[in-house]
Amino acid sequence: MMENLLLTDLVAELPQAVRLQRLVSSLRTQFRCGAVALLQLEEDHLRPLAVDGLVRDALGRRFAVGQHPRLAAILARRGVTCFHHDSNLPDPYDGLIDEHAGEPLPVHDCMGTSLHIEGQLWGVLTLDALQVGTFDTAAQTALRQLTAVIEAAIRTTRLEAEIRALRLTRGDIPSHGTTRSDGEILGQSEAISQLLHELSVVADSELPVLLLGETGVGKELFAHRLHRLSRRSGQALVHVNCAALPESLAESELFGHAKGAFSGAISDRPGRIEAAEGGTLFLDEVGELPLSVQAKLLRTLQNGEIQRLGADRPRRVNVRVIAATNRSLHDLVRDGAFRADLYHRLSVYPIPIPPLRDRGNDVLLLAGRFLELNRARLGLRSLRLSPDAQVALRHYRWPGNVRELEHVISRAALKAMSRGVDRTDIVTLETDLLDLDAHELPTPPRKEAAPERTPVPPTTDMAIPLREAVASLQRQLIEQALSRHDGNWARCARDLGLDTSNLHKLAQRLGLKPTRATSPRQPQA
């Protein structure tokens, strides 16, 4: 019956995440166990693709094979590996099993199998049961028989990904070897899924792209992804931090210089733009470029030419430009600090990157990644968040975005160590260790005295229509929220659980904001 269910999913058109999640959930039901995890091998670590029965941040963690002997043992053997319930080998999921979150795993059964795709080691499937004797000989035999179907599901998922990549890159099929994790973008929210799809579409074009986003959202990561997905991926990606260029050296650094162009120029030197020949030039913090350099950069974008400082003749270059900024270039243009013509050239395809506060539960996936990094760095048995800490991370506004989250987790782990925790214990980070800025946490609702209400005589002639009563209550709640947040409409919307644009429309309808002037409508014939 289990095989039939898995085979049905093989022929169904399902997104990768859905198919793999259904796979592990079905296996957990079949083997009546506490947790199942599917992990893919990437260089020297295993990355969870789907889990059932583990805490929510598990998908964001990366398990270094050298630090987890059970996972290493499963990888080293072709077939099913079963660990005796009193095995001394540490369990990689200590403190991460949902039913025992934060607690050492009791005596339990554990088994797993290595997975191979087209003769290559792909990863592992692990199963943990809290009841001793769950994984008997019959269970091991069943897993051995199901391994081929599990590998078929992975093969189908990978084939579908290849087809999508083929369509997007017009025949340039990406490599299916191991991938690096240092440039990985974690997230499953709707906001990040839409962004990744948009990047995959625009990557194959030669259009300049302008990445817009707050400090710490990871603009550099997204620039690298654009380059990696483009037809220029085999050539260099040259990163220029425009904010770090002194105005006196900016022109020479970008465009190069000829011998004798200035004191100390003892030889010809190519600039960063020439270094990106055939590839991609990433201009980070492009809003900081001096005006004197902006004109020359405009010429490069318009004509594909550069002229080294002190040289007589221009040179042809072939580069794609990706720019990024956390500032409003439109405002800089208005203030005369940025050229309007360069702004229009760079913003052919602007892509806003969502802040962390708009990415929902992605914050827990990212936290899981940073927890595992700090666990390994500090030599801890297990490092996790308490339920209250997870809620705090989920509701914090993250003005510093992903970079701030990384620092918060690292600082909290060090604080826990400074309080004398035992490295062999399961270390749980409580809310107080996170040291979050109270001003960036949602304002708790204040208990206010009930407003005085005008008594309504008990006569049907004086009854208030329902619509008017509802409007009155809505008006009252909005006014109270505005008072709490000093007239800040965005914070008011978050407090009331409304989209900001919808709140503005409601306020206009209730007479709390002036409505926009509209042209009179012509009567219909």
Secondary structure, DSSP 8 states (H G I E B T S, - for coil): -HHHHHHHHHHS---HHHHHHHHHHHHHHHHT-SEEEEEEEETTEEEEEEEESB-GGGGG--EEGGG-HHHHHHHHSSSEEEE-TT--S--TTTTTBGGGTTS---S-EEEEEEEEETTEEEEEEEEEESSTTSS-HHHHHHHHHHHHHHHHHHHHHHHHHHHHHHHHHTT-----S---STT-----SHHHHHHHHHHHHHHTS---EEEE--TTS-HHHHHHHHHHHSTTTTS-EEEEEGGGS-HHHHHHHHH-B-TTSSTT--S-B--HHHHTTTSEEEEETGGGS-HHHHHHHHHHHHHSEE--BT-SS-EE---EEEEEESS-HHHHHHTTSS-HHHHHHHTTEEEE---GGGSTTHHHHHHHHHHHHHHHHHT-SEEEE-HHHHHHHHH---TTHHHHHHHHHHHHHHHHHHTT--TTSEEEE-HHHH---GGGS----------------S-GGG---HHHHHHHHHHHHHHHHHHHTTT-HHHHHHHHT--HHHHHHHHHHTTSS------------
